[in-house]
């Protein structure tokens, strides 16, 4: 525990206080510690001349009070019993009167402590830049008193930890449903009731059915205060059929159409009890119209009453079922459940206690929904977010002197003012949500000087007597270092480049020229840093390695860790440029086809680095040489064809010149010269054509030899697997 005395009360902001606390003239509030997980710890003291101490507790805070209350006689150290009215009884003001019996001699010195709900305190930081790696760190806690009573001359503390906090119902009555037994002197034992599998599946363990609604009931739902809509029975072959069931009918087992023992909706087309035949009169006059029937009860009314029971925190699961006629049955089932959930929410149900689930097509169901009640309360939607923001480590700052905070007010309290190790650096962070891929952030690198964790909060940075920026600090564990970016001056420019390559580390098997190998995948990241400043700076590069990759020993040597990322430290001179190269490696298993260019390149690199000799290596080397020969022949064919194209162009040009000179009488010698050149080019053309034909034949033979060699290349046919599977060092 860290004590900082005294606290400084900087400002008192009158606000809107809400709620009430455990207020009674018999006790004096002596100590309050506010935590970050939504609770506060209170200590009270009392000198009682009677044998009973009375407390008035708000009804909505009784559960927290009973969960954490400790009453100790200061003289004897013995705990005292607490009595309070059962159920929802209050004194008409929303307070519950509690009586604490105090045994022993009078007067009694009593100490009470308890934990109750309270707003979390909020941190705020100041960093004053200094010289020679020193900064001044100031921390403030903003505390809100919404308890409904004045905190007068109390010792105030703030703290945080990874401790969980929750609500728990201790006040309500818990009646256990027990089985009724009687004498076993029976002449015969009845069998258990039968159940039909047509009714669907039973409710999961820990849940019970409270409503079954078919599609007609969902479509005809109306608000609880709406006027009743006249309805009539639908006669099907002389039998009346109800379109839905109420919760009371489900619970009591009564109703026009009873569900199966499994609680699933029954078959809406199942025959109900036939109506008694109506007596026909001998006369032909029409019978009088039947009297209007009262509309059946709305099942949503009973379901809402159950959901909105006072003090109930049970969760309800709405299961939707598909109809065989639905096209997308899973989607249709979920839509039915969501429709019922929205109807209940519109009529005042708590949305945090309702969950819609699509069950798809279930045997024995034709649409509709089933509502299950669970004794487990559903977690608040903010629970996941709160868990993600749990503080790291434990902190506790407490005043050495007393202070006062009136009810409905907030106070800004100094909790830290100390020298700390710190400096201004640059942080290149292209990965964070608000990072930058081209420039490094101007940041303050600071070390927590306390034995407590500093919670996440805003940081204002001051230097040379003026404000120079602000940032947000992540939780800083005790004696740990953190970075707080506070400005983007674009003085450190970063150029990033990424490369990937694969190298065979070990050959596992070879089948028909296909290598099964362990391949070393290397990811190479290069950052080029440009310093535009006229002074030397320190730059940290933040980089997270891909999953499964490890830093190569050839990477930058100066590495720190920040969360799950690496930090590479670089000293950059004024106006200088420097490259940071980071290599990360991960083993992978791949198949390499010797017939593909990429596969050929991998195998060639592997064999060139392997020092082992084996028949397999010799054969692969022969195939590689043959592949090289094929490549050379293809290249030669392409070269000769390019020459032939030039010959054709030259022949066309000479031929055109000869045709032109035929009309000139004095062009005899020149024409003869051109004809000789034309013949010479034609001879070269003929030789090139013959060479291409020969090369194509040679290429065909080489390819067949290569394919035959690849087909015969299999590691399983040899006993040199261990030699071929040896690892090779990467270049």
C-alpha positions in Angstrom: 0.0 0.0 0.0 1.3 3.4 -0.9 0.4 6.4 1.2 0.8 9.9 -0.2 0.1 12.7 2.3 -1.4 15.1 2.1 -4.0 15.0 -0.7 -4.5 18.3 -2.4 -8.2 19.4 -2.9 -7.8 21.5 -6.1 -11.4 22.1 -7.1 -14.9 21.4 -5.9 -17.4 21.0 -8.7 -21.1 21.0 -7.6 -23.0 18.5 -9.7 -26.1 16.4 -9.7 -25.8 13.9 -7.0 -28.0 10.8 -7.2 -29.1 8.0 -4.9 -28.6 7.8 -1.2 -26.2 6.1 1.2 -26.3 4.4 4.6 -27.1 7.6 6.5 -27.8 7.6 10.3 -26.8 9.9 13.1 -25.6 7.0 15.2 -22.5 6.5 12.9 -19.7 8.7 11.7 -18.1 8.2 8.3 -14.3 7.9 8.8 -12.8 6.5 5.6 -13.8 6.1 1.9 -11.8 4.3 -0.8 -13.1 4.6 -4.3 -12.2 1.9 -6.8 -12.2 1.6 -10.6 -14.5 -1.4 -10.8 -17.7 0.4 -9.8 -17.6 0.1 -6.0 -16.4 2.0 -3.0 -15.2 0.9 0.5 -16.7 2.7 3.5 -15.7 2.6 7.2 -18.0 4.0 9.9 -17.5 4.3 13.6 -20.1 4.6 16.4 -20.2 5.0 20.2 -23.6 3.5 21.3 -25.0 3.7 24.8 -27.8 1.4 24.0 -27.6 -2.3 23.0 -28.9 -1.7 19.5 -27.4 0.3 16.6 -29.8 1.3 13.9 -29.0 1.9 10.3 -31.2 3.1 7.4 -30.2 1.5 4.1 -31.6 2.2 0.6 -33.6 -0.7 -0.7 -31.6 -0.8 -4.0 -28.3 -1.1 -2.1 -29.3 -3.8 0.5 -27.7 -6.6 -1.5 -24.3 -4.9 -1.7 -24.6 -4.0 2.0 -25.4 -7.6 3.1 -22.7 -9.0 0.8 -19.9 -7.0 2.4 -21.0 -5.8 5.8 -18.7 -6.3 8.7 -19.7 -5.1 12.2 -17.1 -5.5 14.9 -17.1 -4.5 18.6 -13.9 -2.5 18.9 -13.3 -3.7 22.5 -14.0 -7.5 22.1 -13.5 -7.9 18.4 -16.7 -10.0 18.3 -19.1 -9.6 15.3 -22.6 -8.5 15.9 -25.8 -9.9 14.3 -28.0 -7.8 12.0 -31.8 -7.9 11.8 -33.9 -6.4 9.0 -37.5 -6.7 7.7 -38.1 -9.5 5.2 -39.2 -8.9 1.6 -39.9 -5.5 0.2 -40.8 -3.8 3.5 -39.6 -0.2 3.8 -40.4 2.8 6.0 -42.1 4.6 3.1 -39.0 6.6 2.1 -37.2 3.8 0.2 -35.0 3.0 3.2 -34.9 -0.3 5.1 -34.4 0.0 8.9 -31.7 -2.4 10.1 -31.0 -3.2 13.7 -27.6 -4.4 14.9 -27.6 -6.1 18.3 -24.5 -5.2 20.4 -23.7 -7.7 23.2 -21.5 -6.9 26.1 -21.2 -4.0 28.5 -22.1 -0.4 27.6 -21.1 1.9 26.0 -20.2 0.1 22.8 -17.4 1.1 20.4 -18.4 -0.3 17.0 -16.6 -0.3 13.6 -18.6 -1.0 10.5 -17.2 -1.6 7.0 -19.0 -2.4 3.8 -18.7 -2.1 0.0 -21.3 -0.4 -2.2 -21.9 0.8 -5.7 -20.1 4.0 -6.6 -18.9 5.8 -9.7 -15.3 4.9 -10.7 -12.7 7.5 -10.1 -11.0 8.9 -13.2 -7.2 9.6 -13.6 -5.6 12.6 -15.2 -1.9 13.2 -15.7 0.6 16.0 -16.3 4.2 15.5 -17.6 6.6 18.4 -17.2 9.7 17.9 -19.4 13.0 18.4 -17.7 16.7 18.0 -18.4 19.0 15.0 -18.4 16.4 12.3 -18.7 14.2 13.6 -15.9 10.5 14.6 -16.0 8.0 15.7 -13.4 5.0 13.4 -13.2 1.8 14.6 -11.7 -1.3 12.4 -11.3 -4.8 13.5 -10.3 -7.9 11.5 -9.3 -11.4 12.9 -10.1 -13.8 11.5 -7.4 -17.6 11.9 -7.6 -19.7 11.9 -4.4 -23.1 10.7 -5.5 -23.8 8.8 -2.2 -26.4 11.3 -1.0 -24.5 12.3 2.1 -21.6 14.7 2.8 -18.2 13.2 3.2 -17.1 15.3 6.1 -13.5 15.1 7.4 -12.9 11.6 6.0 -9.7 9.9 4.9 -10.1 9.5 1.2 -8.3 6.9 -1.0 -8.5 5.7 -4.5 -7.3 2.3 -5.9 -7.6 -0.2 -8.6 -7.0 -3.9 -9.1 -8.0 -6.8 -11.3 -10.6 -7.8 -8.7 -14.0 -8.6 -10.0 -17.2 -6.9 -8.9 -20.8 -8.0 -9.3 -24.3 -7.8 -7.9 -25.9 -10.7 -5.9 -29.4 -11.0 -4.6 -29.2 -11.7 -0.8 -32.4 -9.9 0.3 -35.1 -11.7 -1.6 -36.7 -14.8 -0.2 -35.7 -18.1 -1.8 -38.3 -20.8 -1.5 -37.2 -24.2 -2.4 -39.7 -26.4 -4.2 -39.8 -29.7 -2.4 -41.4 -33.0 -3.2 -44.5 -34.0 -1.2 -44.3 -37.6 0.1 -46.9 -39.8 1.7 -47.3 -43.4 2.9 -46.1 -46.1 0.5 -48.8 -48.6 1.7 -50.3 -48.9 -1.8 -51.9 -51.9 -3.4 -50.3 -51.0 -6.7 -47.8 -48.5 -8.1 -48.9 -46.4 -11.0 -46.4 -46.1 -14.0 -44.9 -42.7 -14.9 -46.8 -40.6 -17.4 -46.0 -41.2 -21.0 -44.6 -38.6 -23.3 -44.9 -38.2 -27.1 -41.7 -37.5 -29.1 -44.0 -35.6 -31.5 -43.9 -32.7 -29.0 -40.2 -31.9 -29.6 -37.4 -31.7 -27.2 -37.6 -31.0 -23.4 -36.3 -27.8 -21.9 -32.6 -27.7 -21.1 -31.5 -28.4 -17.6 -31.8 -25.3 -15.4 -34.6 -23.9 -17.6 -38.3 -24.3 -17.7 -41.0 -23.6 -20.3 -43.1 -20.5 -19.6 -44.8 -20.0 -23.0 -45.5 -21.6 -26.3 -46.6 -19.4 -29.2 -47.5 -20.3 -32.7 -47.3 -18.1 -35.8 -50.9 -16.9 -35.4 -50.3 -15.8 -31.8 -47.2 -13.9 -32.9 -49.0 -12.1 -35.7 -52.0 -11.2 -33.6 -50.1 -9.8 -30.7 -51.4 -6.5 -29.4 -50.2 -4.2 -26.6 -51.4 -5.0 -23.1 -53.6 -1.8 -22.9 -55.2 -2.1 -26.3 -58.8 -2.8 -26.8 -59.7 -6.5 -27.3 -60.1 -7.6 -30.8 -63.1 -9.8 -31.5 -62.2 -13.2 -32.6 -64.1 -16.3 -33.6 -63.3 -20.0 -33.4 -62.3 -21.7 -36.6 -64.4 -24.8 -37.2 -62.4 -27.6 -38.8 -64.6 -30.7 -39.4 -66.9 -29.7 -36.5 -64.1 -29.1 -34.0 -63.0 -25.7 -32.5 -59.3 -24.9 -32.4 -57.4 -22.3 -30.3 -54.6 -20.3 -32.1 -52.4 -19.9 -29.0 -51.9 -20.7 -25.4 -51.4 -18.4 -22.3 -48.6 -18.8 -19.8 -51.1 -19.7 -17.1 -52.4 -22.5 -19.3 -48.9 -23.8 -19.8 -48.0 -23.7 -16.1 -51.4 -25.1 -15.0 -51.6 -27.7 -17.7 -55.1 -26.5 -18.7 -56.3 -25.0 -22.0 -58.0 -25.7 -25.2 -54.8 -27.2 -26.7 -52.4 -28.6 -24.2 -48.7 -28.8 -25.1 -46.8 -32.1 -24.9 -44.9 -32.9 -21.7 -41.8 -31.8 -23.4 -43.1 -28.2 -23.6 -42.7 -27.9 -27.4 -45.6 -26.6 -29.5 -48.0 -29.4 -30.4 -49.3 -30.0 -33.8 -51.7 -27.2 -34.6 -53.6 -29.6 -36.9 -54.1 -32.2 -34.2 -57.8 -32.9 -33.6 -59.3 -31.3 -30.4 -62.3 -32.6 -28.5 -65.3 -32.6 -30.7 -68.1 -30.3 -29.9 -71.4 -31.9 -28.8 -73.7 -32.2 -31.8 -76.2 -29.4 -32.0 -79.8 -30.5 -31.8 -81.7 -29.8 -35.1 -85.1 -28.4 -34.9 -87.9 -29.7 -37.0 -88.8 -26.3 -38.4 -86.9 -24.9 -41.2 -86.3 -21.5 -39.6 -82.7 -20.4 -39.2 -81.4 -20.8 -35.6 -80.6 -17.6 -33.7 -77.0 -16.3 -33.9 -74.8 -17.5 -31.2 -73.9 -14.9 -28.5 -70.5 -13.1 -29.0 -67.6 -14.9 -27.4 -65.0 -13.2 -25.3 -61.6 -13.0 -27.0 -59.1 -15.5 -25.7 -56.5 -14.1 -23.3 -53.4 -12.6 -24.8 -50.4 -14.9 -24.0 -48.0 -11.9 -24.1 -49.8 -10.3 -21.1 -49.1 -13.3 -18.9 -45.6 -13.6 -20.2 -44.9 -9.9 -19.5 -46.2 -10.2 -16.0 -43.8 -13.1 -15.4 -40.8 -11.2 -17.0 -41.6 -8.0 -15.1 -42.0 -9.6 -11.6 -40.5 -7.2 -9.0 -37.1 -8.3 -8.0 -36.8 -10.9 -10.7 -33.5 -11.0 -12.6 -34.0 -14.3 -14.4 -33.1 -14.5 -18.1 -35.5 -15.6 -20.8 -34.5 -17.5 -23.9 -36.8 -17.2 -26.9 -36.4 -20.2 -29.2 -37.7 -19.8 -32.7 -38.6 -22.8 -34.9 -38.9 -23.2 -38.7 -41.9 -24.3 -40.7 -41.4 -27.0 -43.3 -42.7 -24.5 -45.9 -40.0 -22.0 -45.1 -37.3 -21.6 -47.8 -34.5 -20.5 -45.5 -35.4 -22.4 -42.4 -32.6 -21.3 -40.1 -33.2 -17.6 -41.0 -37.0 -18.0 -40.6 -36.6 -19.6 -37.1 -34.3 -16.7 -35.9 -36.7 -14.1 -37.4 -39.6 -15.5 -35.4 -37.6 -15.4 -32.2 -36.4 -11.8 -32.9 -40.0 -10.7 -33.7 -41.3 -12.0 -30.3 -38.3 -10.3 -28.5 -39.0 -7.0 -30.2 -42.7 -7.2 -29.2 -41.9 -7.9 -25.6 -39.4 -5.0 -25.5 -42.0 -2.6 -27.0 -44.3 -3.6 -24.1 -41.8 -2.8 -21.4 -39.6 -5.9 -21.0 -35.9 -5.5 -20.1 -33.9 -6.2 -23.3 -30.9 -7.3 -21.3 -32.8 -10.3 -20.0 -34.1 -11.5 -23.4 -32.1 -13.6 -25.8 -33.4 -14.7 -29.3 -32.2 -18.0 -30.6 -33.0 -19.7 -33.9 -33.3 -23.5 -33.6 -34.0 -24.2 -37.3 -36.3 -27.1 -38.2 -37.2 -29.3 -35.2 -39.3 -32.4 -35.6 -42.8 -31.9 -34.4 -42.9 -28.2 -34.9 -44.5 -26.1 -37.5 -43.1 -22.6 -36.8 -43.8 -20.6 -33.6 -41.6 -20.0 -30.6 -41.0 -21.4 -27.2 -40.0 -19.2 -24.2 -37.7 -20.6 -21.6 -36.9 -19.1 -18.2 -33.5 -19.5 -16.7 -32.5 -18.8 -13.1 -29.2 -17.4 -14.4 -29.2 -13.7 -15.0 -27.9 -12.5 -18.4 -24.7 -10.5 -18.2 -24.8 -6.8 -19.0 -23.9 -5.9 -22.6 -21.1 -3.8 -21.2 -19.5 -6.7 -19.3 -17.3 -7.7 -22.2 -16.0 -4.1 -22.6 -15.4 -3.7 -18.9 -13.5 -7.0 -18.8 -11.3 -5.8 -21.7 -10.5 -2.6 -19.7 -9.5 -4.4 -16.4 -6.5 -2.6 -14.9 -3.2 -4.4 -14.8 -1.5 -4.8 -11.4 -2.8 -3.1 -8.2 -2.7 0.5 -7.1 -3.6 2.3 -3.9 -3.2 6.0 -3.1 -4.6 7.2 0.2 -4.6 10.5 2.0 -2.8 11.1 5.3 -5.1 13.9 6.4 -8.9 14.2 6.3 -10.9 16.1 3.7 -14.5 16.9 3.0 -16.6 16.5 -0.2 -20.2 17.6 -0.1 -22.9 15.4 -1.6 -23.5 15.8 -5.3 -20.0 17.2 -5.8 -16.8 16.1 -7.5 -13.3 16.7 -6.4 -10.0 16.7 -8.2 -7.4 15.3 -5.9 -3.7 15.1 -6.3 -2.4 11.5 -5.9 1.2 11.8 -7.2 3.8 14.5 -7.7 7.2 13.0 -8.2 10.3 13.0 -10.3 10.5 10.2 -12.9 12.9 8.9 -15.5 11.7 10.2 -18.9 12.8 11.6 -22.3 11.3 12.8 -25.5 11.7 10.2 -28.3 10.0 9.3 -31.6 7.7 6.3 -31.9 6.9 4.9 -35.3 3.6 3.0 -34.9 1.8 2.0 -38.1 -0.2 -0.8 -36.4 -2.4 1.0 -33.8 -5.9 2.2 -34.7 -4.7 5.9 -34.8 -1.2 5.1 -35.9 0.6 6.5 -39.0 2.4 4.6 -41.7 4.6 7.5 -43.0 5.7 9.5 -40.0 6.8 8.8 -36.4 5.0 10.4 -33.4 6.8 12.7 -31.0 6.4 10.9 -27.7 7.5 10.9 -24.1 9.0 7.8 -22.8 8.4 7.6 -19.1 9.0 5.2 -16.2 6.4 4.7 -13.5 8.2 5.7 -10.3 5.6 4.2 -7.9 4.9 0.8 -6.5 1.3 1.0 -7.9 -0.1 0.7 -11.4 -1.0 4.0 -13.1 -4.4 3.6 -14.7 -5.2 4.6 -18.3 -6.0 8.3 -18.7 -5.3 11.5 -20.6 -1.8 13.0 -20.4 -1.0 16.7 -20.9 2.6 17.4 -21.8 4.3 20.7 -20.9 7.8 21.9 -21.9 9.7 25.1 -21.7 6.8 26.7 -19.8 4.2 25.9 -22.5 1.7 23.2 -23.5 3.2 21.1 -26.4 0.7 18.3 -26.8 -1.4 15.6 -25.1 -1.9 11.9 -25.4 -3.6 8.9 -23.8 -1.7 6.5 -21.6 -2.3 2.8 -21.4 -2.2 1.3 -17.9 1.4 1.4 -16.7 2.5 -1.3 -14.2 4.7 -0.4 -11.2 8.3 0.4 -12.2 7.5 -0.1 -15.9 8.2 2.1 -18.9 5.5 3.4 -21.2 5.3 5.6 -24.4 2.8 8.4 -24.7 2.6 9.9 -28.2 1.6 13.6 -28.0 2.5 15.2 -31.4 2.9 14.5 -35.1 5.5 17.0 -36.4 6.4 14.9 -39.6 10.1 15.4 -39.0 10.9 11.6 -39.0 9.9 10.1 -42.4 9.6 6.4 -42.7 9.6 4.3 -45.9 8.5 0.6 -45.4 9.1 -2.3 -47.7 8.2 -6.0 -47.1 9.5 -9.1 -48.9 8.8 -12.9 -48.5 10.8 -15.9 -49.5 10.8 -19.6 -49.0 13.7 -22.0 -48.6 13.6 -25.8 -48.2 15.0 -26.8 -44.9 14.3 -30.6 -45.0 12.9 -33.0 -47.6 10.4 -35.5 -46.2 9.5 -37.5 -49.2 9.6 -37.4 -53.0 6.9 -39.0 -55.3 7.1 -38.6 -59.1 9.0 -35.3 -58.8 6.8 -33.8 -56.1 8.7 -33.0 -52.9 7.0 -33.0 -49.5 9.3 -30.7 -47.6 9.6 -28.5 -44.6 10.0 -25.0 -45.9 11.4 -22.1 -43.9 9.3 -19.1 -44.6 11.1 -15.8 -44.1 9.4 -12.4 -43.9 11.8 -9.5 -44.4 10.7 -6.0 -43.3 12.8 -3.0 -44.1 12.2 0.5 -42.7 14.2 3.5 -44.0 14.2 6.3 -41.5 14.9 9.9 -42.7 15.7 12.6 -40.0 14.8 16.1 -41.2 15.8 17.6 -37.9 19.1 19.3 -37.2 19.6 17.3 -34.0 20.2 13.7 -33.0 17.0 11.8 -32.1 16.1 8.4 -30.7 13.4 6.5 -32.7 11.5 3.4 -31.6 9.9 1.3 -34.3 6.9 -0.8 -33.2 6.3 -4.1 -35.1 4.2 -7.1 -34.2 5.5 -10.4 -35.6 2.9 -12.5 -37.6 1.5 -15.5 -35.8 4.0 -18.4 -35.7 7.0 -16.3 -36.7 10.1 -15.7 -34.6 12.7 -13.0 -34.9 15.8 -14.1 -36.8 19.2 -13.6 -35.0 20.1 -11.4 -38.0 17.5 -8.9 -37.0 18.2 -5.6 -35.3 19.8 -6.4 -31.9 18.2 -3.7 -29.7 14.7 -5.2 -29.1 12.2 -4.3 -26.3 8.7 -5.6 -25.8 5.5 -3.4 -25.5 2.4 -5.5 -25.1 2.5 -8.1 -27.9 4.8 -6.1 -30.1 8.5 -5.6 -30.5 10.3 -2.2 -30.2 13.4 -1.6 -32.2 15.6 1.3 -30.9 17.5 3.4 -33.4 19.8 6.4 -32.9 19.4 8.7 -35.9 21.9 11.5 -36.4 20.9 15.0 -37.6 19.8 14.8 -41.3 20.8 11.2 -41.5 19.1 8.2 -43.1 19.3 4.6 -41.7 17.8 1.3 -42.6 16.3 -1.2 -40.1 16.0 -4.7 -41.4 14.0 -7.3 -39.5 13.7 -10.9 -40.5 11.1 -13.3 -39.1 10.9 -17.0 -39.8 8.3 -19.7 -39.5 8.4 -23.3 -40.5 5.8 -24.5 -43.0 5.1 -27.8 -44.7 4.6 -27.6 -48.5 4.6 -29.7 -51.6 7.1 -28.6 -54.2 6.7 -29.7 -57.8 10.0 -30.0 -59.6 8.3 -29.2 -62.9 7.2 -25.7 -62.0 9.7 -22.8 -62.2 9.2 -21.8 -58.5 9.6 -25.4 -57.4 12.7 -25.8 -59.5 14.3 -22.7 -58.0 13.6 -23.9 -54.4 15.1 -27.4 -55.1 18.1 -25.9 -56.8 18.7 -23.6 -53.8 18.3 -26.5 -51.4 20.8 -28.7 -53.3 23.3 -25.9 -53.6 23.4 -25.5 -49.8 23.3 -29.2 -48.9 26.7 -30.7 -48.2 25.4 -34.3 -48.2 25.8 -36.7 -51.1 23.2 -39.3 -52.0 21.9 -41.1 -55.2 18.7 -38.9 -54.9 20.8 -35.7 -54.9 22.7 -37.0 -57.9 19.6 -37.8 -59.8 18.0 -34.5 -58.9 21.1 -32.7 -60.0 21.0 -34.5 -63.3 17.3 -33.4 -63.7 18.2 -29.9 -62.8 21.0 -29.9 -65.4 18.6 -31.3 -67.9 16.1 -28.6 -67.0 18.8 -26.0 -67.5 19.6 -27.5 -70.9 15.9 -27.3 -71.8 15.9 -23.7 -70.9 19.0 -23.0 -72.9 17.5 -24.7 -76.0 14.3 -22.7 -75.6 16.4 -19.5 -75.3 18.4 -20.5 -78.4 15.2 -21.2 -80.4 13.8 -17.8 -79.4 17.1 -16.1 -80.5 17.2 -17.8 -83.8 13.6 -17.0 -84.5 14.3 -13.3 -83.8 17.2 -13.5 -86.3 14.9 -15.1 -88.8 12.4 -12.3 -88.4 15.2 -9.8 -89.1 16.3 -11.8 -92.1 12.7 -11.7 -93.5 12.6 -7.9 -93.0 15.9 -7.4 -94.7 14.9 -9.7 -97.6 11.6 -7.7 -98.1 13.6 -4.5 -98.1 16.2 -5.8 -100.7 13.5 -7.3 -102.9 11.7 -3.9 -103.0 15.0 -2.1 -103.9 15.7 -4.6 -106.7 12.2 -4.2 -108.2 12.7 -0.4 -108.2 16.1 -0.5 -109.9 14.8 -2.7 -112.8 13.3 0.5 -114.4 16.7 2.2 -114.3 19.0 1.5 -117.2 22.2 2.7 -115.5 21.7 0.7 -112.3 23.2 -2.6 -113.5 26.2 -2.8 -111.0 24.1 -1.7 -108.0 21.3 -4.1 -108.9 23.9 -6.9 -109.1 25.2 -6.0 -105.6 21.7 -6.0 -104.2 20.9 -9.4 -105.7 24.1 -10.8 -104.1 23.0 -9.5 -100.7 19.6 -10.9 -101.2 21.0 -14.3 -101.9 23.3 -14.1 -98.9 20.4 -13.2 -96.6 18.3 -16.0 -98.1 21.1 -18.5 -97.3 21.2 -17.3 -93.7 17.5 -17.7 -93.6 17.7 -21.3 -94.8 20.4 -22.1 -92.3 18.4 -20.6 -89.4 15.3 -22.6 -90.4 17.3 -25.8 -90.4 18.8 -24.9 -87.0 15.4 -24.2 -85.5 14.1 -27.6 -86.7 17.2 -29.3 -85.2 16.8 -27.4 -81.9 13.1 -28.3 -81.7 14.0 -32.0 -82.1 16.6 -31.7 -79.4 14.1 -29.9 -77.2 11.6 -32.7 -77.6 14.1 -35.3 -76.7 15.3 -33.4 -73.6 11.7 -32.8 -72.4 10.9 -36.5 -72.7 14.1 -37.4 -70.8 13.2 -34.9 -68.1 9.6 -36.1 -67.7 10.8 -39.7 -67.6 13.4 -38.9 -65.0 10.8 -37.0 -62.9 8.4 -39.9 -63.1 11.0 -42.3 -61.8 12.2 -39.9 -59.1 10.8 -41.2 -55.8 12.4 -41.2 -52.4 10.5 -44.2 -51.2 12.3 -46.5 -53.7 15.7 -45.7 -52.1 17.2 -46.3 -48.7 18.8 -42.9 -48.6 15.8 -41.1 -47.1 17.7 -39.9 -44.1 20.3 -38.4 -46.3 17.8 -36.6 -48.5 15.9 -35.4 -45.5 18.8 -33.6 -44.0 18.5 -29.9 -43.2 20.4 -27.3 -45.1 21.5 -23.9 -43.9 19.9 -20.9 -45.6 21.9 -18.5 -47.4 
